[in-house]
Amino acid sequence: MVDILRCVESVPLQKSQNQLQSTPEVDVPQFNAEDNMLDFDFDGARFEDEGEALDVEVYEGAGTCYAGDGVTFLDLFDADEYAECRKENLFYPFASKEEWEVADFLLRSPLSMAAINQFLELPMIHQLKLSFRNAKELRSRAEMLPKGPSWKCQAIPSPNLTKSPIRLFWRDPVECLESLFSNPLFHDQLDFVPRRVYTTSARLLRVYSEWLTGNSAWEIQDQLPRGATVLGTVLSSDKTNITNMTGARVAHPLLLGLANIRMNTRNKLSSRAFLLTALLPIPQYLHSRPRMRGMLEDRLMHECLSIVLKPLMKAAEIGIMMSDPAGNVRHCFTPLAAYIVDTPEACMLACVRGKTSPFTLASYLEFGDAFRHPERTRSITLAQLDSIEVDPNDLEAYFKACERYRLNGVHSPFWVDWPLADPSVFLTPESLHHWHKEFFDHDLQWCLEVVGEQELDFRISVLQPTTGFRHFSGGISKLKQVTGRVHRDLQRYIVGLIAGAAPRRFVIAIRALMDVRYMAQSPLPDDDLLARIDRSLAIFHENKDVIISLGARMGTKKPIDNWHIPKLELMQSITASSRKVGALIQWSADTTEHAHISEIKDPARHTNNNDYDPQICRHLDRQEKLRRFAIATTLKRTYADSNPEEFFEGEGEEDEEGEEGNGDYDQLTDPRTALLAEMNKTRITTNYFSKARKLVAARCDDISLPPRTFIAASTAIHLNFDPTRTGLKIDEVANDFNIPDLGQVLSDFLQRDARNGAAGHGLGVARRQLIDRPSVLPFERIQIWHTVRLQQVSFYDASVVLPAQTVHASPPSPASGWPKGRRDAVLVNIDRAYEWPKSGLTGHRVCELQLIMRPVPRRGSRLTWRDQYLCYVRSFKAGAVDPVTGMHVLKRAKYANGAPVGDIVPLSQLRAFIHLIPQLGHPADARLTKANSTHYHSSFFLNKYFDKQIYAALSQE
């Protein structure tokens, strides 16, 4: 830390640009075999209209840098007590880089000390001549590494009897926050200044994304001294099981994060953007009444939070000088930005009892109201507590006095001494518990009651499987202990499945709540989207009476005729909370509950299963030393091999040549960015965009033409290097794939291709107009592929590459379980003036992919056509949006003679995988299976709920 008195002059932070430039467009690739050249444009995908870049209003005078000589992460490393030894040997106390890598591997592995000793006794390992001979010596060397925030233990006295003494393990939260703030890996992922973002320069629609774009950060900045930097504190606490199946051992971790870290990085578990700050005690009070035991536990929770978070409260009041990753000294204040918890813990933190909203003044009798009740603000709760004149030490009398306001008996909330901390702001709707679990606990159960368990199980089991997604072949009515991922998987299909089998108004009510969930998960909600969320909630409340009248809301033994559902009331706070703290998806418990694995469960496996808390702290301390040492030595070696100034001198400045970065597409030159990307590769997603760029950069002699991986507009397309089958005659393929008009449509395509050149190919062109098509094809054989992989970038952020989706186009094969073939639906571009996903369905056609091929020229002959990959597709005719499901209805397109409309288009015109749900009717035909349900239906729903990418694209229309 730096003394503020040293800072005499203030250097104002340069105001960022008001216009965020959009990325340039990407053209459809063209392959020209005659000149053996490739024409690509890889400048990136673009999703904003011409001249409609976002407009940003920056808070003037915020985020001032007072000096540039602050203590950085590497400065602390160089100030370690063993720094002199590392001038000669960077990896001290280990003899060499290789020895450090062995030590790091062993200390991070799940091996016990006995297993490590056995490993080190191996003759081959003896040949390495390691400086440590056993696990004890290895751990002693690890203790010599530079350390982070240190742990401490504190006994908590209690006037009430407990089964065992109360101990609190914690570390200084300011040190933890400073560790995150100065982390060099986050150097380009930090924001310092509140801002208001608008969709256009007219500033009519406000956009809420990161925490600093919300109203709360702006209002907090208003109350701070000029030049102050707001560091939003993010907290999360939730009980988690340490042991599985046996023991019933539970931990209550308190995690701390920094809201200034951008949400894409903060929400990646591998970024380690949340640190374990405390292990809160879980006492067993000996009071005879369960309610009093619960009240005492709530009071202890607030008392422990007050102890742990007191340094942050002081920093929020007077500020503290901290250094950012670049060494810039800032006067920082630490308000509470968000507290991520489930519903019971939110009530406990808001000091209200069960069946009461932690966000508003609504009680359980008002949970079904169609409007939002007044907020439960800080001042209201404190005024209610002040009005209670009963002694808090008289437990039963105080608890009874609190009943008037539905308070839980906590007389001293932890946030009372935290400046600017308001439960109505830092407690937010949370996607995992409030939306997804609400769907499984309520919406899905209503659907099972109305449609019937057997019918709904059958309907979901006959959907055609999609590669990479769970297929519920056994139905859904008997699912037990499901995870949040299963909740989301079920949400993809439920609206289309109940359509036609449930009353119209019931489907509308279920669809309205589904729209709320999908829209609320947007990382870039604007005022228009928030208004649509409110409209969808209103539609649900207009139709919810049908759920009661159908008896769908069932209790254990009889129907329930009320709406005492807390999570339903919490949805009323989605729009208000989004305007305060930004996109709500960034406050999901998905990230923090996954962090329990690395912060609690994995360390617990290294204990002796007794007295977990101190052993967990000791293990985490060692793991953090290893991580910090790995980061420091990696950066030191990188800077030693190059000029370190080149990595800092341009930091924060615009590229003079105007070149724009494009996330994964650009080569990572900064070692800090590269190291963060390397550490984030926990689940490797093949980047076909990057692979295609490398193929283009390579010499044409070194790659096959046309290349198997290429980019078409905003989609990367990848084919396996070896075709599934090759050298097949056209008639043979037509027979195998049941495409009798294959030769004819190939001839039509070649004629159109000769006429149109590089222009896009349409679908459903009347063949009688092409009277000059050649009678003989210039080739006899073709190569075929049964699958193709399509990859897109995020609708909201073109730098985020999504996992590729496998699309099938295989022929009938009873032996493989697909007697009618396996053919997926795709989106085909038919007008280059429109680009997916920005334009939605406009300029595109949904088709069924029947065949993927490439013509093979006769041996010794010269190509007389453009060498490219082709596909045979059969079109669907898109009808109007169904007012009940909100989805497009598709029907198979046919000619006047009843023949299906089939066409050949270049593979480069494919844009995305499309999921279809057959209109099954009621009841569904019992002869249907997952392998034939698509084949025997001619009418489908275009399932916009299959993923958030498709939902966002189709919701623009």
N, C-alpha and C positions, 0 to 999 in steps of 0.2 A: 504494500500500500504506500501511497505517497501523501505527504503532508500538504494540505490545501494551502497553508501559509506560504509555501514556496512559490505558488503560482501567482505572479504579479499581473501579468498581462494575459488576456484571453484572446485566443485565435479563433474567430468564428468559423464554424464548419461551412464549407461551400454548399450552396443550395443546389440540390440535384435538379436535373432537367424536368421540365413540366410535361414533356411529351415522351412517352415510352415508345420507342420505335418498334414497329412490327417486323417480323422476319419475312424475307422475300419468298416468293412462290417457288414451287418445285415443279418442273415440267415432267410430262410422261416420257419415259425413255423410249428411244427409237433405235432399232438395230438395223444396220445397213450392211448386208453381207458383201455387196459388190465392192465397196471401198474399204471394207474391213475396219470401219470406224464406229465408235459409240458416241452418241449424242446424249449427254446427261446434264442435269442441273441439280446439284446437291446442296443448294444454299439453305435448305430447311423448309419445314412446313409452315404455312401461315394460316391463321384462323381469324384475322381481323380484316374488316373491309378497308378498301382504299380510303385513306384520309380519315379513318376513324380510330386513331390510336388513343390509348387511355390518357386522360388529363389528370395531373397530380398537383395538389396544393400542399406544399410542405410547410410545417410549423416553423416560422422564422425564429431564430435565436435559440434553438434547441440543439442539444448534442455538441456543445462546444468542446474542442480539444484545447486543453490548457498548456500542455507541453508534449514534446515528442520523445522524452527520455525516460518513459515509464519502464517498469520491470516487466520483461516479457517471460514467456514460458522457458525459453532457452537461457535467459539471464538467471533464472532460478536454478536451472540445471548446472550452470557454470558456477553458481555460488554454493553448491553442495560441499559438505565437509571433505569429500573425496575428489573434488574438482581438480586438484593439483595432480593426482594420480592419473586422471583421465586425459591430461595433456599429452602423456606418452602413450597411453592405452585407453582409447575411447570407451572400451567395453569393461573397464575395471568395475567391480572386483572379479571379473572373468578374464581369463588369459587372452582371449581372442574373440573375433566375431563368430567363428564357428562354435567355440565353447558356449558363448552366450546363446546361440540358437538352440543348442542341445539343452541348456538349462531352461530356456524359455519354454521349449516343448514339454519338458518333464513337469515343470511347475504348473503349466496350464492344463495338463492332461488329467484325466480322472484317476490316475494311478495312485494307490495308497503309498505311504512311506515304505512299507515292506516290499511292495512291487517295484518301487524305484531302486531300492537297495539290490534287489535281484537283478534288475536291468544293468546297474552299474558294475555288478560282479561278472558279467559276461566277458569272456576272453577278448572278443572283438572290441568291446568298449574300453577294456584296459589298454588296448593299443592306441587309443586316442590320447592317453595321458592327460586326462582331465584333472583340474586342480582340486576338485571335490571328489571324495571317495564314497560318500553315502548321502542319503536324503537329508540327514540332519545338517551336514556341512553345506549342502545345496541351499537349504532354507536359510541358513545363517548368512550366506552370501546375498540372498535376495533381500534380507533385512538391511543391507548396506546400500541399497539403491535409493535414489532420491524419492522422498515421500510426498504424498498429497495431504489433504486435511486429515487430521488425526482423530481417532475415536476416544471417547471418554465415557465413563459409567457413573451414574448418579443414583443414589438411593432416594426414593420418594416416600416421605413419611405420610402415614394415613391415620386419621383418628378412628377409622373403622377397621375392624378385624378382617384380615385376609388370610388365605390358606398359606401363602408364602410371601416373603418380602418383595416389595415392588422395586424393580431396577429399570432404569432408563438408559439405554445406550444411544449416544448421539454424537454428532460432531458439528462444529461451527457452520451454520448455514451460509454465512457471509463468505467464508473460505470456500465452501462448495460452489457458491454462485460465482465467485471470482475465478475459480478453477475453470468453470464453463466459459466465462466471459473472455478469459485470456487464452483459451485453447487455440493453438495455431491452426488446427484443422478446420475451425469455424471462421477463419479470417475473412472469407468471402461469403459467409452465410449469415452475417449479422446486420441488423438494421438498428439505427440509433435515434431516428427522428420520427415523431408522429406525422402522419400524412392523411389527406383525404383524396381518395381516388374516384374519378368519374369516368363514365364511358365515353364521353365526348367533351369537347371544349365548351359546349353550352352548359355543362355541369348540371344536367337535369337528373341523371341517374347516378347515384352513389354506389360504389363497389366496396364490399367489405371482404378482405381476405386475411392478411396477417393481423396479429393483435394490434400493431401500431396503426392500422387503418381504421380501427373502430373508434367510436365516440369516447370510450372510457380513457384510452391513452391520451387523447387530445385534452380532455377535461383535467386529467391528472397533471399534464404538462402546464396547464393554465395556473395551477396552484403551486408550482415550483419556481425557484429562482431562475432568472434568465441564464441560459447556457447549460442548465442541468440536463443530464442524460437519464432517461427513464429506463430502468432495467426491470421488466415485468417478471415477478416471481411466479412460477408455476409449481403447485404442490399436488400431490396425489397420495392417498392412503386407502388401503383396503386390506382386510384380513385374507391371508392365503395359507393353504395347507402346506406344511413342510414335508410331511410324510404321506404316502399314498396307501390306501387300504387299511393300514394299521397305525396305531399310536395316537391318532387324532391330535398331532402336534400342529399348532397354528402360530404364525408370525403376523405382526401388524406393521409392515414397513411404511415409512414416510419417504416419498421420493421428491426430489427437488429438480426443477428444470428452469430454463430461461426462455421467456416468451420472445425475446429479441432474435433468437435463432429461427431462421425461416422454417416454416412448418414441414416442408418436404424433407429437410435434414433432421429436424427435431423428432419427427415421428418415425424415423428409422431406428430400430432397436440397435443395430450395429454401430450407429453414431455415438452411442453412450451419452446421449444428451440429457438423460435423467440420472441423477446420483442418489444413492441411498443415504439419507441424512440422519435417520433415526430408526430405531427398532422400538416402537411404542409398546409399553407393557400390556399384557392381557391378564389382569388380576382375577382372582376368584374370591369375591367378597363372601363373608359368612353371614350376611343379613338373612333373616328368615323369609322376607318377602321378595319375590322375583323382581317386582317393579322397583323396589328400592335398590336392589343390586344393579339393575340397569341404569338407574339414575346416577349411582356412584361411579359406574364405569364411564358414563358420559362426562361426568365432572373431571375424572382423572384424565380422560383424553384431552380436554381443554386445558387442564393444568400442565400436562406434558408438552402440548403444543406451545403454550406460553413460554415455557422454559427453553425449548429448543429454538423457537423463532424470535426470541427477544433481540438478538443482534440484528436481524433483518428489520424489526420494528424500529430500532434505533436508527438504522441507516435510512429508513423511509422517512424519518422525522428530520434529521439534520444532514443526511447525505454522507457519502464516503468517496474518497478518491480511489479510482481503480484504473488499471491499464488494460486497453483492448489488445488483441493479438498483435497489432503493429507497434505497440509501445506508446500509443497516444493516451495521455492522462485525461480522464474525464471525471467530472463531479457527478456521481451516480446516486440515484434514489431508487429504493427497492419496494415499490407498492406490490400488493398481492393481485396478480392479474387473473389467475384462474386456479380453482381447486377441483381436481378431477376425482369424482367419487361416484358410487352408486347411490340409489335412492335412500336407503336407510341411513347411510353415513352423511348424506346431504342434510337430512332432517336433524341429525345429531349436531352437525356443525352450525346449522341455522338456529339451534336451540328450540326446536319444536318437536313434539311427540309424533308418534305414528298416526297415519290417516290425516296428515296435515301437509299442505304444500310447503316445501322449503323456499319456493320462489315468490309465492303470492300469499295473500291472506285467506285463501280458500281452504275450507275444511272438507272432509270427505263427502259431506252432503252436497257440496257444490262442484265436485270433480267433473260432472257431466255437463256443466254449463258451456254454452257456445261462445263465450267471451272470456277475456283474460281479466281476472280480478286484480285489484291494486297490489302493487309490489310490497313484499315484506322487506322493507328497507332497514338499514342499520339503526336509524333513529327510532323507528317504530318498535323494534324489538327491545332496544335499550330503555325506551320510555315504559314499555310494559314491565320490564324487570324492575325498574325504579319504583313502579307503583305497588309492587308487592312488599308489604311491610313485615312479613313473617321472617323469623330467623332462619337462614339457610341451613343451619346445623340441626334444626328440627325437621328431619327428612320428610316424614309423612305429612306434617302440616304444610311445609313449603311446597311439596309436590301437589297437594290438594289445592293450594292457592294458585298454582300455575295452571290449573285446569281451565280456569276462566279464559286464558289466552291461548290455550293448547300448547303451552311451553313444556319442555322436558325436564325442568328442574335444575338446569345449569345456570348458576347465578353469576358466573364470571366468564363470559365467552373469551376465547383466545384472541379474537380479532378486535376486542374493545380498545386495546392499546396500540393497534396497528393503524397508523394514519392512512386515510383514504381507502381502508378496507371495508367493503360493503358486501354482505352475503348475496344481495340481490344482483350484484355484478359478478363476483368471482365464482358463484355457483351457477353453472350453465347446464342446459339440456345436454345429455351425453348419449352418443349414438348406440353404443353397445348395450347398455342397460335400459335406456329410456325408449329406444326405437326398435332395435332388433329383437330384444327379449320381449318387449310388449307385443310384437307381431306373433311370436311363437306362443306366448302365454294366453293371448286373447284372440287376435284375428284368425290365426290358423285353427284354433279350437272352434270358433264360430263356423268356419267353413266345413269342418268335419261334421258338425252337428247338422248343418243345413243340407249339404250334398250327400252326406253319409260316408262313414269311414271306408267301407268296402269300395264304393264308387270312386271316391277321391284317390284312394290307393291305386286302383286300377288305372285311372286316367293319367296319373303321373308316371306309372310304370311303363306305359306304352309310348311315351315320348321318345323320339329318336335320340340316342346318346350323343353327346358332344364331347369331343376329345378334350381332356383337361378339366372337365367338370363332373361333379358327382351325379351318377344316375341312380335314382331311387327305385331300383327294380323290385324291392320288397315293400314298397309303399312308405307312408310317412306316419300313419296313425300309431305305430308301436315304437317310435323313436324314443330313446331314453338318453339322458345326460348329453344332450346335444350342445355343440359349441356355437359361438357366434358365427363361424363360417357356415355351419349348416343352416342357421337362421337366414343368412343372406342367400344361400343357394335355393332355399324354398321360396324366397321372395321373387326370384326370377320367373317362376312359372305360375304362381297361384292365381293371378288375375285371369289369365287365359284359360286355365283349367276349370275354374268354376263358372265361366261364361256359358250360358245355355243350360247349366245344371242347377243354378240358383236363381231366385227371383231377381228381376232387373234392379230394383232399388238396393238390394243386398250387395250385388256386385258393384254398384256405384259407390256404396259406402266403403267397401274394402279397397276399391281402386283409389278413392280419395286419400285414405291414409297411406297407401303405397306411394302416391305422388308426393305426399309430405315427406316421407323418408328419403326418397331419391333426390328431391330438390334440396332438402336440408343438408345433404352430404356434399353439395357443391363447394369446392374450394374458393370459388369466386362469386358468391351471391351478390346480386345488386338489388336495388329497391324494387325493380320489376319482379324479380324472382321471389322476393320476400312477400310481395303482394299476392303472388300466385299461391304461395304456401298458405296464406291466410284464407284465400278463396277455397282452396282444397279442404282446409279444416271446416269451413262453413258448409261445404257440400256434405261432408261426413255428418255433421250435426243435423243437417236437414233430412238425412236419410237413416239416421241411426235407430229410429223407432222401429224399423222393420226387423232389426236384430233381436229386439226384445219380443216383438209380436211373433216371431218364428220360434221362440224358445231357444235361440242359439247361445245365449249367455247362460251357461249351465254351471251350477254349483256341484257339490259332491253328490247330492241326492235329488235336487230339484232346481228348476230354472230360477235365475236371479233377475229381479225386475228393477235394478238400479244401476247407476254408472259410477260406483265408488271405485274407480280405477285411477290410482295416483299418476301413472305414466301417461294417461290420456290428458290429465290436466296439465302436466308438464309440457306437453306439445304446444300449449298456448303461449309459451315463453320463447319459442324458437326465434321468431322474427325480432322481438325486442332484444334478446340476448345477442343475436348476430350483429345488430347495429352497435352494441356496446363493445364486444370483444372480438369481432371478426368471425370468419367462417367457423362454424361449430365442429366441423370434422376434425379440426386440429386439437380439440379437447377430448378426443375419444379415449376411453379406457383401454382400447386395444393395445396401444403402445405401452402404457404403464403396467398392464397385467402381463404382457409379454416380458417386461423388464423384471418381473418377479422371478422369472426363470434364472436369469443371470445374477440377480442380486440376492436371491433367497434360496431357491431350490437347489441350484448347482452348488453353492457354498455349503449347504446343509449336507450334501452327499459326502463332503470331505470331513465331516465331524465324526465323533464317536457315538452320536445319537443320544448324548446327554448334555444338558445345558447348552442349547444351540446358540443362543444370542452371542456370547463372547467369541465362540469359534467362527461364527459367520463373519463377525467384524474383523477378526484376525485374517481370515481368508481373503476378504474383500480388500483389506489393506495391502496384502501381498500382491493380489492381482492388479490393483491400481498402480503399484510400483512398477510392475512388469510392463504395463501398458504405457505409462509415462516414459519409462526408459526406452522402450521400443520406438516411440514417437521421436524422442530427442535424438537418439543415435541415428535414426534414419534421416532426419533433417540435417544433422551435423555432417553426415557422410555426403549427402547430396550437395550441401553448400560447399563442402571442401573440394568437390569435384568440379564445381562451376563457380561463377561469380554471384554471390548471394544478393548483391545490390540489384541485379536485374529482376529479381523476383519482387522487390519492394518499391522500386522507383516509380513504376507505373500504376501502383495500387490505388484504386479509387478514381482513376482517370479514364476518359474515353479513348478508344483507339483512334489515333489520328487519321488512319486510312479508312475509317468507317467500317471496318470488318466487324461482323457480329458473331458472338459465340453461339453455339447451338448445342449446349449440354454435352451429351455423350458423343456427338458427332465430331467435336473438336478434340484435338490432341491435348492431353492434360500436361502442360509444361510446368506449372507451379508445383513444387514437390508437396506442399501442404494439401493442395486440392487432390493431387494424385494419390496421396497416402489415405485421405479420407475416402476416396472412391474405392481404393483397394480394401480398406477395412469394412466397407459397406457391402462387399460381395459375399453376403451370406447365402443368398439364393441367386444363383447365376442365371440371368436372362440373356440369351443370345441376342446380340444387337445386329440385326441384318442390315440396318442402315449403315452402320460402321463397316460391316463386311462388304457391302456393295461399293462403298467409297474406296476401300482398299483394292478391290478388283479393278475399278476404273483407273486408280493411280498406277497399277501394275502395267507392264508392257502387254500389248495385245497378243504378242506371241506366247505369253505365259499363261493365258487363260483361254477357256473354251468359249466359242462364240456361237450363239448369244450366251452371255453369262447366266449361270443358274440362279444367281442372286442379283436383283436389281431393284431400283426405286421407281415407282410410278406415282407421281404427285405426292401425296402424304402417306403412301403405303409402301412398305418394303415387301417384296415378293421373293420367296425362296423355294426352289425345287431341289430335290435330292440330285446329287451329281450323276448317279446312275439311274436311268429310267426304270420303271417297274417292268416294262416289256419293250422290246425294240425290234425293228425290222418287220413289223406286222403289216399285212396287206390291208388296204382300206376296207374292202368287203368283209374281211375277217373281223376287223374291229367293229364294223357296223353290226355284224351279227352278234358278237360277244356282248356289246353294250346295248343292244336293241335300239339302234339308231338307224332305221332304214334309209333316211334321207341324207346320210353323212356325205356321200360323194357329191350329191347335188348342192348341199349348202357349202361345201368346200369350193366348188366351182363358182357359186355365187359370191363367196367371200373374195376369191382371187380377182374377180372382175371388179368388185367394189374397191378393193385395195388398189388396183391399178388406176382406177379413176380418182379416188379420193386422196391417194398418197398418204401423208402423215396425219390426215384428219381422223378424228375418232369414228368408229363404226357404230351405226345405229342398230336397232333390233326390230324384227318384225317387218322388214322391207318386203313388199310384194314381189315375188320372184318372177312373175310374168313380165315385169318391166325390164328385167335383165336379159334381153333377147340376144345380146352379143356375147354371152358368156362362152368360154371355150368348152368344147365338147369333150376334150380329153385333158385330164389333169397332168401337169408337168412332173408328177412324182407318183410312185406306186405304193410306197411304204411309209409308215410313220412310227415315231417313238411315242410311248404313252407313259404317263405318271398317274398313280392312283391318289396321290395327295399333293397338296401345295400348302405352304405356310404363309399367312398374311400377317404382317406386323404394322401397327400404327403407333403414332405418338399421341400423347394425352390431348384430349380436346381443350383442356385448360392451360397446358404448359407444353409447348413443342419440344422442350429439352428432356421431357420424361418419355422414355421408350417403354411401351407396354409389352407384355409377353406376347409372343406370336401365337396365332390361332391356326391349328391344323384344319384344313378343309378337305373333305373326302369326295372323290369322284371315281368310285370303283364299280365294276360290272356285277351283274347277278352272280352269286356264288353260294349255293346252298351249303356247301361244305364249311364255309366260314361263318355261317349263320345269317347271311344276307341274301336270301333267295331272290329279292327284287333289286339288289344292288344297294350301295350306300352312297347317297348323293346329298350333299349339303347345299344350302342356299347361300348365295353371295350377292353383293351389291356391285353392279356393273355401271361404269360411267359411260354415258352415251352422248354427252355434250361437254366438250372441254371448257366451255365458258363457266361451268359450275364445278365446284370442288368439294368433295367429302372431307370432313364432316360439316364444314361451314355452311354449305348450301342445303343440308338435309337431303331429302329424296329428290329434290329438283335437279334435273339433268342426269338422273340415275334410274336404273331399273333393277328390281329384285328378280333374280333368276335362279334356277336350279342347275348346279354345275354337273354336267353329265360326263364330260371327257376332257382330259388335259393332254395335249399332243404337240408334236413338232414334226413337220414333214421332212422326210429324208430324201435328198436328191438321188437320182440314178447314178450309179458309179461312173465316173468320168464325165458326167454332164455338168454344164454350167448352170448356176442358179438363175432362174428367170423370175423369181419372186423374192420378196423381203424375207430373210431368214428370221423367224421369230416364233415364240411359243403361242399356240392357239388353244382355244377351248370351245367346246360345244356346250351351249346353254339353252335351256328352255325357259321362256319368260313367264312371269306372273303379271297379271293386270291388277294394278293397285286401285282399290276403290276408296270411298270416303272413309274418314275416321269413324269408327263405331262409337256412338255417344255413350255407350254403357262401359266399355272397357278402355276407351281412349286410345285404341290401337287401330292401325290400318287393317282393312280386310283385303286379302289377296286371293285371287282366283287364277287358276291355270289359264294362260292365254291360248286360244285355239283359232285356227283358220275356219272359214265357212264350212269346209268339208269335215270338220271335227278333228283334224290333225293338230297336234300340239305345235306351237310356234317355236321352232328351233333355229338357232343361228350360230355362226362362227364369229368369235371376236378375239382380238389379241388378248393374251393373258395379262398384258399391262393395263387393261381397262378394268380389272378387278380392283375393288377398293376395300371391302370388308366382309367378314362373315356375318350372316344374318340368321337369327334363330326364329323358326316358325313353330307355331302351335296349331295343330289341326283343330277345326271346329268340330268337336267330337259329338255334339248333340247330347240328348239325355234320354235314356242312358247310353253310354258309349257302347259301340259294337263289341261284343265279347270275343270276336274273332281277331281283333286287332292285337298286334304285338309291337315291340319296339322296332322290329325290323321291317314292318310293312305299314305302319300307321301313316307315314307320309305318302307312300305309294298309292294307297287307296282313298286318299282325300284330295279334293280339288279346291277346297276353300280353307284358308288359314288366317290366323292372326299374325301380323308382323310384331313379334314380341319385343317391344321397346324396353321392357324391364329386364332383359337378359344381362345387360351390364350398363354401368353409368355412362360409358362413352356413347352408346347408341341412344340412351335416354336423352342425354344432353343435346345430341345432334337432331333428334326428331322433335324435341320440345321447342325448337326454334320456329317451327312451321306455324 
